[in-house]
């Protein structure tokens, strides 16, 4: 092996390690930016609400322990 190729390889690996470590560090440390979202609209209420109908009563009877 040639000494020049060994030194060239070492410089390359050293640079790759430094650059990779720096890239990983910046990826972890950089704060995430979130854009504010518009608030979700609540669905209009029909005014009917909960009703205790016959089929609901039958379900409650069968679900008793």
PDB file of N, H, CA, C and O in Angstrom:
ATOM      1  N   UNK A   1       0.828  -1.182   0.000  1.00  0.00           N
ATOM      2  CA  UNK A   1       0.000   0.000   0.000  1.00  0.00           C
ATOM      3  C   UNK A   1       0.872   1.244   0.000  1.00  0.00           C
ATOM      4  O   UNK A   1       1.992   1.263   0.511  1.00  0.00           O
ATOM      5  N   UNK A   2       0.330   2.231  -0.569  1.00  0.00           N
ATOM      6  H   UNK A   2      -0.579   2.216  -0.985  1.00  0.00           H
ATOM      7  CA  UNK A   2       1.022   3.503  -0.676  1.00  0.00           C
ATOM      8  C   UNK A   2       0.665   4.374   0.527  1.00  0.00           C
ATOM      9  O   UNK A   2      -0.502   4.425   0.913  1.00  0.00           O
ATOM     10  N   UNK A   3       1.635   5.060   1.127  1.00  0.00           N
ATOM     11  H   UNK A   3       2.583   5.019   0.813  1.00  0.00           H
ATOM     12  CA  UNK A   3       1.377   5.910   2.298  1.00  0.00           C
ATOM     13  C   UNK A   3       0.427   7.045   1.930  1.00  0.00           C
ATOM     14  O   UNK A   3      -0.402   7.444   2.748  1.00  0.00           O
ATOM     15  N   UNK A   4       0.537   7.563   0.727  1.00  0.00           N
ATOM     16  H   UNK A   4       1.211   7.238   0.063  1.00  0.00           H
ATOM     17  CA  UNK A   4      -0.354   8.643   0.290  1.00  0.00           C
ATOM     18  C   UNK A   4      -1.805   8.203   0.268  1.00  0.00           C
ATOM     19  O   UNK A   4      -2.693   8.982   0.615  1.00  0.00           O
ATOM     20  N   UNK A   5      -2.056   6.966  -0.135  1.00  0.00           N
ATOM     21  H   UNK A   5      -1.335   6.334  -0.417  1.00  0.00           H
ATOM     22  CA  UNK A   5      -3.441   6.484  -0.179  1.00  0.00           C
ATOM     23  C   UNK A   5      -3.985   6.247   1.228  1.00  0.00           C
ATOM     24  O   UNK A   5      -5.177   6.430   1.472  1.00  0.00           O
ATOM     25  N   UNK A   6      -3.106   5.839   2.163  1.00  0.00           N
ATOM     26  H   UNK A   6      -2.137   5.691   1.965  1.00  0.00           H
ATOM     27  CA  UNK A   6      -3.535   5.639   3.549  1.00  0.00           C
ATOM     28  C   UNK A   6      -3.911   6.972   4.177  1.00  0.00           C
ATOM     29  O   UNK A   6      -4.940   7.075   4.844  1.00  0.00           O
ATOM     30  N   UNK A   7      -3.079   8.002   3.970  1.00  0.00           N
ATOM     31  H   UNK A   7      -2.243   7.919   3.428  1.00  0.00           H
ATOM     32  CA  UNK A   7      -3.365   9.322   4.537  1.00  0.00           C
ATOM     33  C   UNK A   7      -4.618   9.907   3.900  1.00  0.00           C
ATOM     34  O   UNK A   7      -5.436  10.509   4.596  1.00  0.00           O
ATOM     35  N   UNK A   8      -4.782   9.743   2.592  1.00  0.00           N
ATOM     36  H   UNK A   8      -4.117   9.254   2.027  1.00  0.00           H
ATOM     37  CA  UNK A   8      -5.976  10.231   1.905  1.00  0.00           C
ATOM     38  C   UNK A   8      -7.238   9.562   2.428  1.00  0.00           C
ATOM     39  O   UNK A   8      -8.268  10.213   2.610  1.00  0.00           O
ATOM     40  N   UNK A   9      -7.152   8.274   2.665  1.00  0.00           N
ATOM     41  H   UNK A   9      -6.316   7.746   2.518  1.00  0.00           H
ATOM     42  CA  UNK A   9      -8.285   7.523   3.194  1.00  0.00           C
ATOM     43  C   UNK A   9      -8.628   7.987   4.606  1.00  0.00           C
ATOM     44  O   UNK A   9      -9.802   8.122   4.952  1.00  0.00           O
ATOM     45  N   UNK A  10      -7.603   8.230   5.419  1.00  0.00           N
ATOM     46  H   UNK A  10      -6.649   8.120   5.138  1.00  0.00           H
ATOM     47  CA  UNK A  10      -7.826   8.687   6.790  1.00  0.00           C
ATOM     48  C   UNK A  10      -8.488  10.060   6.814  1.00  0.00           C
ATOM     49  O   UNK A  10      -9.400  10.307   7.602  1.00  0.00           O
ATOM     50  N   UNK A  11      -8.014  10.958   5.933  1.00  0.00           N
ATOM     51  H   UNK A  11      -7.273  10.758   5.293  1.00  0.00           H
ATOM     52  CA  UNK A  11      -8.622  12.293   5.862  1.00  0.00           C
ATOM     53  C   UNK A  11     -10.084  12.195   5.452  1.00  0.00           C
ATOM     54  O   UNK A  11     -10.951  12.880   5.994  1.00  0.00           O
ATOM     55  N   UNK A  12     -10.332  11.329   4.484  1.00  0.00           N
ATOM     56  H   UNK A  12      -9.628  10.772   4.043  1.00  0.00           H
ATOM     57  CA  UNK A  12     -11.712  11.157   4.029  1.00  0.00           C
ATOM     58  C   UNK A  12     -12.604  10.632   5.149  1.00  0.00           C
ATOM     59  O   UNK A  12     -13.691  11.163   5.377  1.00  0.00           O
ATOM     60  N   UNK A  13     -12.154   9.597   5.845  1.00  0.00           N
ATOM     61  H   UNK A  13     -11.271   9.166   5.659  1.00  0.00           H
ATOM     62  CA  UNK A  13     -12.961   9.014   6.922  1.00  0.00           C
ATOM     63  C   UNK A  13     -13.134   9.997   8.072  1.00  0.00           C
ATOM     64  O   UNK A  13     -14.209  10.066   8.667  1.00  0.00           O
ATOM     65  N   UNK A  14     -12.082  10.764   8.397  1.00  0.00           N
ATOM     66  H   UNK A  14     -11.208  10.708   7.914  1.00  0.00           H
ATOM     67  CA  UNK A  14     -12.183  11.762   9.452  1.00  0.00           C
ATOM     68  C   UNK A  14     -13.203  12.839   9.073  1.00  0.00           C
ATOM     69  O   UNK A  14     -14.031  13.235   9.893  1.00  0.00           O
ATOM     70  N   UNK A  15     -13.135  13.303   7.842  1.00  0.00           N
ATOM     71  H   UNK A  15     -12.462  12.982   7.176  1.00  0.00           H
ATOM     72  CA  UNK A  15     -14.082  14.324   7.368  1.00  0.00           C
ATOM     73  C   UNK A  15     -15.503  13.800   7.345  1.00  0.00           C
ATOM     74  O   UNK A  15     -16.441  14.510   7.710  1.00  0.00           O
ATOM     75  N   UNK A  16     -15.665  12.551   6.913  1.00  0.00           N
ATOM     76  H   UNK A  16     -14.903  11.975   6.616  1.00  0.00           H
ATOM     77  CA  UNK A  16     -17.003  11.955   6.871  1.00  0.00           C
ATOM     78  C   UNK A  16     -17.576  11.806   8.270  1.00  0.00           C
ATOM     79  O   UNK A  16     -18.766  12.037   8.481  1.00  0.00           O
ATOM     80  N   UNK A  17     -16.736  11.423   9.232  1.00  0.00           N
ATOM     81  H   UNK A  17     -15.769  11.236   9.061  1.00  0.00           H
ATOM     82  CA  UNK A  17     -17.207  11.265  10.606  1.00  0.00           C
ATOM     83  C   UNK A  17     -17.603  12.615  11.203  1.00  0.00           C
ATOM     84  O   UNK A  17     -18.625  12.726  11.879  1.00  0.00           O
ATOM     85  N   UNK A  18     -16.789  13.631  10.950  1.00  0.00           N
ATOM     86  H   UNK A  18     -15.958  13.541  10.401  1.00  0.00           H
ATOM     87  CA  UNK A  18     -17.098  14.962  11.481  1.00  0.00           C
ATOM     88  C   UNK A  18     -18.367  15.507  10.835  1.00  0.00           C
ATOM     89  O   UNK A  18     -19.255  16.007  11.526  1.00  0.00           O
ATOM     90  N   UNK A  19     -18.450  15.412   9.522  1.00  0.00           N
ATOM     91  H   UNK A  19     -17.729  15.006   8.961  1.00  0.00           H
ATOM     92  CA  UNK A  19     -19.624  15.919   8.820  1.00  0.00           C
ATOM     93  C   UNK A  19     -20.889  15.156   9.231  1.00  0.00           C
ATOM     94  O   UNK A  19     -21.938  15.767   9.437  1.00  0.00           O
ATOM     95  N   UNK A  20     -20.798  13.840   9.351  1.00  0.00           N
ATOM     96  H   UNK A  20     -19.946  13.344   9.184  1.00  0.00           H
ATOM     97  CA  UNK A  20     -21.962  13.032   9.766  1.00  0.00           C
ATOM     98  C   UNK A  20     -22.400  13.360  11.171  1.00  0.00           C
ATOM     99  O   UNK A  20     -23.596  13.456  11.448  1.00  0.00           O
ATOM    100  N   UNK A  21     -21.432  13.533  12.071  1.00  0.00           N
ATOM    101  H   UNK A  21     -20.461  13.455  11.846  1.00  0.00           H
ATOM    102  CA  UNK A  21     -21.779  13.903  13.445  1.00  0.00           C
ATOM    103  C   UNK A  21     -22.415  15.271  13.521  1.00  0.00           C
ATOM    104  O   UNK A  21     -23.372  15.471  14.269  1.00  0.00           O
ATOM    105  N   UNK A  22     -21.898  16.215  12.759  1.00  0.00           N
ATOM    106  H   UNK A  22     -21.120  16.053  12.151  1.00  0.00           H
ATOM    107  CA  UNK A  22     -22.461  17.560  12.732  1.00  0.00           C
ATOM    108  C   UNK A  22     -23.872  17.551  12.147  1.00  0.00           C
ATOM    109  O   UNK A  22     -24.760  18.232  12.660  1.00  0.00           O
ATOM    110  N   UNK A  23     -24.078  16.800  11.097  1.00  0.00           N
ATOM    111  H   UNK A  23     -23.357  16.247  10.680  1.00  0.00           H
ATOM    112  CA  UNK A  23     -25.407  16.715  10.481  1.00  0.00           C
ATOM    113  C   UNK A  23     -26.409  16.088  11.444  1.00  0.00           C
ATOM    114  O   UNK A  23     -27.549  16.544  11.533  1.00  0.00           O
ATOM    115  N   UNK A  24     -25.994  15.049  12.165  1.00  0.00           N
ATOM    116  H   UNK A  24     -25.068  14.679  12.093  1.00  0.00           H
ATOM    117  CA  UNK A  24     -26.889  14.417  13.136  1.00  0.00           C
ATOM    118  C   UNK A  24     -27.197  15.375  14.279  1.00  0.00           C
ATOM    119  O   UNK A  24     -28.337  15.449  14.736  1.00  0.00           O
ATOM    120  N   UNK A  25     -26.193  16.106  14.742  1.00  0.00           N
ATOM    121  H   UNK A  25     -25.266  16.045  14.371  1.00  0.00           H
ATOM    122  CA  UNK A  25     -26.390  17.059  15.834  1.00  0.00           C
ATOM    123  C   UNK A  25     -27.365  18.161  15.428  1.00  0.00           C
ATOM    124  O   UNK A  25     -28.261  18.508  16.197  1.00  0.00           O
ATOM    125  N   UNK A  26     -27.201  18.704  14.245  1.00  0.00           N
ATOM    126  H   UNK A  26     -26.473  18.422  13.620  1.00  0.00           H
ATOM    127  CA  UNK A  26     -28.088  19.765  13.786  1.00  0.00           C
ATOM    128  C   UNK A  26     -29.510  19.252  13.556  1.00  0.00           C
ATOM    129  O   UNK A  26     -30.477  19.992  13.739  1.00  0.00           O
ATOM    130  N   UNK A  27     -29.634  18.010  13.163  1.00  0.00           N
ATOM    131  H   UNK A  27     -28.849  17.409  13.014  1.00  0.00           H
ATOM    132  CA  UNK A  27     -30.967  17.428  12.979  1.00  0.00           C
ATOM    133  C   UNK A  27     -31.689  17.240  14.289  1.00  0.00           C
ATOM    134  O   UNK A  27     -32.915  17.332  14.336  1.00  0.00           O
ATOM    135  N   UNK A  28     -30.955  16.979  15.355  1.00  0.00           N
ATOM    136  H   UNK A  28     -29.958  16.904  15.316  1.00  0.00           H
ATOM    137  CA  UNK A  28     -31.573  16.764  16.664  1.00  0.00           C
ATOM    138  C   UNK A  28     -31.847  18.087  17.361  1.00  0.00           C
ATOM    139  O   UNK A  28     -32.893  18.249  17.989  1.00  0.00           O
ATOM    140  N   UNK A  29     -30.923  19.033  17.258  1.00  0.00           N
ATOM    141  H   UNK A  29     -30.073  18.902  16.747  1.00  0.00           H
ATOM    142  CA  UNK A  29     -30.996  20.266  18.025  1.00  0.00           C
ATOM    143  C   UNK A  29     -31.915  21.295  17.387  1.00  0.00           C
ATOM    144  O   UNK A  29     -32.509  22.106  18.098  1.00  0.00           O
ATOM    145  N   UNK A  30     -32.047  21.283  16.085  1.00  0.00           N
ATOM    146  H   UNK A  30     -31.564  20.624  15.508  1.00  0.00           H
ATOM    147  CA  UNK A  30     -32.851  22.295  15.408  1.00  0.00           C
ATOM    148  C   UNK A  30     -34.307  22.202  15.851  1.00  0.00           C
ATOM    149  O   UNK A  30     -34.897  21.125  15.773  1.00  0.00           O
ATOM    150  N   UNK A  31     -34.902  23.298  16.313  1.00  0.00           N
ATOM    151  H   UNK A  31     -34.423  24.173  16.377  1.00  0.00           H
ATOM    152  CA  UNK A  31     -36.292  23.235  16.790  1.00  0.00           C
ATOM    153  C   UNK A  31     -37.264  23.014  15.629  1.00  0.00           C
ATOM    154  O   UNK A  31     -37.050  23.482  14.511  1.00  0.00           O
ATOM    155  N   UNK A  32     -38.300  22.312  15.926  1.00  0.00           N
ATOM    156  H   UNK A  32     -38.474  21.931  16.834  1.00  0.00           H
ATOM    157  CA  UNK A  32     -39.324  22.064  14.922  1.00  0.00           C
ATOM    158  C   UNK A  32     -40.235  23.281  14.844  1.00  0.00           C
ATOM    159  O   UNK A  32     -40.545  23.906  15.858  1.00  0.00           O
ATOM    160  N   UNK A  33     -40.647  23.600  13.659  1.00  0.00           N
ATOM    161  H   UNK A  33     -40.395  23.092  12.835  1.00  0.00           H
ATOM    162  CA  UNK A  33     -41.545  24.731  13.466  1.00  0.00           C
ATOM    163  C   UNK A  33     -42.906  24.207  13.057  1.00  0.00           C
ATOM    164  O   UNK A  33     -43.039  23.464  12.085  1.00  0.00           O
ATOM    165  N   UNK A  34     -43.899  24.601  13.807  1.00  0.00           N
ATOM    166  H   UNK A  34     -43.790  25.205  14.597  1.00  0.00           H
ATOM    167  CA  UNK A  34     -45.263  24.191  13.492  1.00  0.00           C
ATOM    168  C   UNK A  34     -46.056  25.429  13.103  1.00  0.00           C
ATOM    169  O   UNK A  34     -45.990  26.463  13.766  1.00  0.00           O
ATOM    170  N   UNK A  35     -46.790  25.305  12.038  1.00  0.00           N
ATOM    171  H   UNK A  35     -46.844  24.464  11.499  1.00  0.00           H
ATOM    172  CA  UNK A  35     -47.636  26.408  11.620  1.00  0.00           C
ATOM    173  C   UNK A  35     -48.957  26.323  12.373  1.00  0.00           C
ATOM    174  O   UNK A  35     -49.518  25.238  12.524  1.00  0.00           O
ATOM    175  N   UNK A  36     -49.454  27.459  12.845  1.00  0.00           N
ATOM    176  H   UNK A  36     -48.998  28.340  12.723  1.00  0.00           H
ATOM    177  CA  UNK A  36     -50.721  27.416  13.576  1.00  0.00           C
ATOM    178  C   UNK A  36     -51.862  26.972  12.655  1.00  0.00           C
ATOM    179  O   UNK A  36     -51.962  27.403  11.507  1.00  0.00           O
ATOM    180  N   UNK A  37     -52.690  26.127  13.174  1.00  0.00           N
ATOM    181  H   UNK A  37     -52.610  25.776  14.107  1.00  0.00           H
ATOM    182  CA  UNK A  37     -53.828  25.628  12.407  1.00  0.00           C
ATOM    183  C   UNK A  37     -55.060  26.435  12.761  1.00  0.00           C
ATOM    184  O   UNK A  37     -55.156  27.017  13.842  1.00  0.00           O
ATOM    185  N   UNK A  38     -55.985  26.460  11.846  1.00  0.00           N
ATOM    186  H   UNK A  38     -55.908  25.987  10.968  1.00  0.00           H
ATOM    187  CA  UNK A  38     -57.253  27.120  12.127  1.00  0.00           C
ATOM    188  C   UNK A  38     -58.047  26.217  13.066  1.00  0.00           C
ATOM    189  O   UNK A  38     -58.045  24.997  12.905  1.00  0.00           O
ATOM    190  N   UNK A  39     -58.725  26.813  14.048  1.00  0.00           N
ATOM    191  H   UNK A  39     -58.726  27.805  14.179  1.00  0.00           H
ATOM    192  CA  UNK A  39     -59.507  25.972  14.958  1.00  0.00           C
ATOM    193  C   UNK A  39     -60.624  25.252  14.205  1.00  0.00           C
ATOM    194  O   UNK A  39     -61.238  25.802  13.290  1.00  0.00           O
ATOM    195  N   UNK A  40     -60.865  24.022  14.610  1.00  0.00           N
ATOM    196  H   UNK A  40     -60.367  23.576  15.352  1.00  0.00           H
ATOM    197  CA  UNK A  40     -61.908  23.241  13.960  1.00  0.00           C
ATOM    198  C   UNK A  40     -63.267  23.744  14.409  1.00  0.00           C
ATOM    199  O   UNK A  40     -63.491  24.064  15.576  1.00  0.00           O
ATOM    200  N   UNK A  41     -64.143  23.800  13.459  1.00  0.00           N
ATOM    201  H   UNK A  41     -63.961  23.540  12.511  1.00  0.00           H
ATOM    202  CA  UNK A  41     -65.494  24.259  13.781  1.00  0.00           C
ATOM    203  C   UNK A  41     -66.277  23.108  14.385  1.00  0.00           C
ATOM    204  O   UNK A  41     -66.180  21.967  13.932  1.00  0.00           O
ATOM    205  N   UNK A  42     -67.039  23.414  15.393  1.00  0.00           N
ATOM    206  H   UNK A  42     -67.118  24.341  15.761  1.00  0.00           H
ATOM    207  CA  UNK A  42     -67.899  22.425  16.016  1.00  0.00           C
ATOM    208  C   UNK A  42     -69.136  22.233  15.147  1.00  0.00           C
ATOM    209  O   UNK A  42     -69.663  23.205  14.604  1.00  0.00           O
ATOM    210  N   UNK A  43     -69.609  20.995  15.007  1.00  0.00           N
ATOM    211  H   UNK A  43     -69.181  20.206  15.448  1.00  0.00           H
ATOM    212  CA  UNK A  43     -70.803  20.775  14.192  1.00  0.00           C
ATOM    213  C   UNK A  43     -72.020  21.455  14.834  1.00  0.00           C
ATOM    214  O   UNK A  43     -72.137  21.566  16.055  1.00  0.00           O
ATOM    215  N   UNK A  44     -72.891  21.890  13.976  1.00  0.00           N
ATOM    216  H   UNK A  44     -72.796  21.800  12.984  1.00  0.00           H
ATOM    217  CA  UNK A  44     -74.116  22.524  14.459  1.00  0.00           C
ATOM    218  C   UNK A  44     -74.971  21.486  15.184  1.00  0.00           C
ATOM    219  O   UNK A  44     -75.121  20.356  14.719  1.00  0.00           O
ATOM    220  N   UNK A  45     -75.509  21.872  16.291  1.00  0.00           N
ATOM    221  H   UNK A  45     -75.387  22.790  16.668  1.00  0.00           H
ATOM    222  CA  UNK A  45     -76.381  20.955  17.041  1.00  0.00           C
ATOM    223  C   UNK A  45     -77.806  21.066  16.522  1.00  0.00           C
ATOM    224  O   UNK A  45     -78.304  22.153  16.232  1.00  0.00           O
ATOM    225  N   UNK A  46     -78.437  19.923  16.416  1.00  0.00           N
ATOM    226  H   UNK A  46     -78.032  19.040  16.652  1.00  0.00           H
ATOM    227  CA  UNK A  46     -79.798  19.913  15.890  1.00  0.00           C
ATOM    228  C   UNK A  46     -80.817  20.190  16.986  1.00  0.00           C
ATOM    229  O   UNK A  46     -81.989  20.434  16.699  1.00  0.00           O
ATOM    230  N   UNK A  47     -80.377  20.153  18.242  1.00  0.00           N
ATOM    231  H   UNK A  47     -79.425  19.955  18.476  1.00  0.00           H
ATOM    232  CA  UNK A  47     -81.304  20.412  19.333  1.00  0.00           C
ATOM    233  C   UNK A  47     -82.059  19.163  19.773  1.00  0.00           C
ATOM    234  O   UNK A  47     -82.850  19.219  20.714  1.00  0.00           O
ATOM    235  N   UNK A  48     -81.830  18.057  19.115  1.00  0.00           N
ATOM    236  H   UNK A  48     -81.187  18.011  18.350  1.00  0.00           H
ATOM    237  CA  UNK A  48     -82.565  16.847  19.459  1.00  0.00           C
ATOM    238  C   UNK A  48     -81.974  16.173  20.684  1.00  0.00           C
ATOM    239  O   UNK A  48     -82.713  15.749  21.573  1.00  0.00           O
ATOM    240  N   UNK A  49     -80.656  16.068  20.744  1.00  0.00           N
ATOM    241  H   UNK A  49     -80.056  16.412  20.022  1.00  0.00           H
ATOM    242  CA  UNK A  49     -80.007  15.484  21.907  1.00  0.00           C
ATOM    243  C   UNK A  49     -80.303  14.010  22.101  1.00  0.00           C
ATOM    244  O   UNK A  49     -80.755  13.329  21.181  1.00  0.00           O
ATOM    245  N   UNK A  50     -80.045  13.525  23.302  1.00  0.00           N
ATOM    246  H   UNK A  50     -79.678  14.078  24.050  1.00  0.00           H
ATOM    247  CA  UNK A  50     -80.235  12.111  23.640  1.00  0.00           C
ATOM    248  C   UNK A  50     -81.700  11.851  23.931  1.00  0.00           C
ATOM    249  O   UNK A  50     -82.354  12.621  24.634  1.00  0.00           O
ATOM    250  N   UNK A  51     -82.204  10.760  23.384  1.00  0.00           N
ATOM    251  H   UNK A  51     -81.672  10.134  22.813  1.00  0.00           H
ATOM    252  CA  UNK A  51     -83.596  10.374  23.647  1.00  0.00           C
ATOM    253  C   UNK A  51     -83.617   8.934  24.124  1.00  0.00           C
ATOM    254  O   UNK A  51     -82.951   8.070  23.555  1.00  0.00           O
ATOM    255  N   UNK A  52     -84.367   8.690  25.143  1.00  0.00           N
ATOM    256  H   UNK A  52     -84.909   9.393  25.605  1.00  0.00           H
ATOM    257  CA  UNK A  52     -84.548   7.337  25.652  1.00  0.00           C
ATOM    258  C   UNK A  52     -85.729   6.731  24.908  1.00  0.00           C
ATOM    259  O   UNK A  52     -86.883   6.900  25.302  1.00  0.00           O
ATOM    260  N   UNK A  53     -85.422   6.023  23.825  1.00  0.00           N
ATOM    261  H   UNK A  53     -84.484   5.887  23.504  1.00  0.00           H
ATOM    262  CA  UNK A  53     -86.465   5.416  23.001  1.00  0.00           C
ATOM    263  C   UNK A  53     -86.661   3.963  23.409  1.00  0.00           C
ATOM    264  O   UNK A  53     -85.942   3.441  24.261  1.00  0.00           O
ATOM    265  N   UNK A  54     -87.622   3.332  22.802  1.00  0.00           N
ATOM    266  H   UNK A  54     -88.206   3.756  22.110  1.00  0.00           H
ATOM    267  CA  UNK A  54     -87.949   1.947  23.142  1.00  0.00           C
ATOM    268  C   UNK A  54     -86.788   1.001  22.853  1.00  0.00           C
ATOM    269  O   UNK A  54     -86.500   0.126  23.669  1.00  0.00           O
ATOM    270  N   UNK A  55     -86.128   1.150  21.737  1.00  0.00           N
ATOM    271  H   UNK A  55     -86.362   1.862  21.074  1.00  0.00           H
ATOM    272  CA  UNK A  55     -85.029   0.232  21.433  1.00  0.00           C
ATOM    273  C   UNK A  55     -83.840   0.469  22.370  1.00  0.00           C
ATOM    274  O   UNK A  55     -83.087  -0.467  22.641  1.00  0.00           O
ATOM    275  N   UNK A  56     -83.655   1.685  22.867  1.00  0.00           N
ATOM    276  H   UNK A  56     -84.267   2.445  22.647  1.00  0.00           H
ATOM    277  CA  UNK A  56     -82.587   1.951  23.832  1.00  0.00           C
ATOM    278  C   UNK A  56     -82.952   1.303  25.174  1.00  0.00           C
ATOM    279  O   UNK A  56     -82.082   0.739  25.837  1.00  0.00           O
ATOM    280  N   UNK A  57     -84.188   1.374  25.569  1.00  0.00           N
ATOM    281  H   UNK A  57     -84.894   1.833  25.030  1.00  0.00           H
ATOM    282  CA  UNK A  57     -84.628   0.716  26.820  1.00  0.00           C
ATOM    283  C   UNK A  57     -84.403  -0.795  26.745  1.00  0.00           C
ATOM    284  O   UNK A  57     -83.957  -1.412  27.712  1.00  0.00           O
ATOM    285  N   UNK A  58     -84.717  -1.385  25.588  1.00  0.00           N
ATOM    286  H   UNK A  58     -85.080  -0.884  24.803  1.00  0.00           H
ATOM    287  CA  UNK A  58     -84.514  -2.827  25.420  1.00  0.00           C
ATOM    288  C   UNK A  58     -83.030  -3.172  25.531  1.00  0.00           C
ATOM    289  O   UNK A  58     -82.675  -4.193  26.120  1.00  0.00           O
ATOM    290  N   UNK A  59     -82.175  -2.343  24.979  1.00  0.00           N
ATOM    291  H   UNK A  59     -82.463  -1.513  24.501  1.00  0.00           H
ATOM    292  CA  UNK A  59     -80.745  -2.594  25.087  1.00  0.00           C
ATOM    293  C   UNK A  59     -80.295  -2.530  26.544  1.00  0.00           C
ATOM    294  O   UNK A  59     -79.537  -3.381  27.008  1.00  0.00           O
ATOM    295  N   UNK A  60     -80.770  -1.510  27.257  1.00  0.00           N
ATOM    296  H   UNK A  60     -81.386  -0.818  26.880  1.00  0.00           H
ATOM    297  CA  UNK A  60     -80.386  -1.393  28.668  1.00  0.00           C
ATOM    298  C   UNK A  60     -80.848  -2.616  29.473  1.00  0.00           C
ATOM    299  O   UNK A  60     -80.138  -3.073  30.369  1.00  0.00           O
ATOM    300  N   UNK A  61     -82.001  -3.128  29.165  1.00  0.00           N
ATOM    301  H   UNK A  61     -82.578  -2.756  28.438  1.00  0.00           H
ATOM    302  CA  UNK A  61     -82.499  -4.321  29.873  1.00  0.00           C
ATOM    303  C   UNK A  61     -81.618  -5.534  29.608  1.00  0.00           C
ATOM    304  O   UNK A  61     -81.338  -6.307  30.524  1.00  0.00           O
ATOM    305  N   UNK A  62     -81.183  -5.707  28.381  1.00  0.00           N
ATOM    306  H   UNK A  62     -81.410  -5.079  27.637  1.00  0.00           H
ATOM    307  CA  UNK A  62     -80.355  -6.875  28.047  1.00  0.00           C
ATOM    308  C   UNK A  62     -78.917  -6.708  28.524  1.00  0.00           C
ATOM    309  O   UNK A  62     -78.204  -7.703  28.658  1.00  0.00           O
ATOM    310  N   UNK A  63     -78.468  -5.477  28.785  1.00  0.00           N
ATOM    311  H   UNK A  63     -79.047  -4.669  28.676  1.00  0.00           H
ATOM    312  CA  UNK A  63     -77.102  -5.237  29.183  1.00  0.00           C
ATOM    313  C   UNK A  63     -76.915  -5.269  30.704  1.00  0.00           C
ATOM    314  O   UNK A  63     -75.786  -5.176  31.185  1.00  0.00           O
ATOM    315  N   UNK A  64     -77.979  -5.396  31.445  1.00  0.00           N
ATOM    316  H   UNK A  64     -78.896  -5.472  31.054  1.00  0.00           H
ATOM    317  CA  UNK A  64     -77.857  -5.433  32.914  1.00  0.00           C
ATOM    318  C   UNK A  64     -77.115  -6.670  33.361  1.00  0.00           C
ATOM    319  O   UNK A  64     -77.212  -7.733  32.748  1.00  0.00           O
ATOM    320  N   UNK A  65     -76.371  -6.512  34.442  1.00  0.00           N
ATOM    321  H   UNK A  65     -76.293  -5.648  34.940  1.00  0.00           H
ATOM    322  CA  UNK A  65     -75.630  -7.644  34.994  1.00  0.00           C
ATOM    323  C   UNK A  65     -76.399  -8.351  36.069  1.00  0.00           C
ATOM    324  O   UNK A  65     -75.911  -9.329  36.636  1.00  0.00           O
TER     325      UNK A  65
END
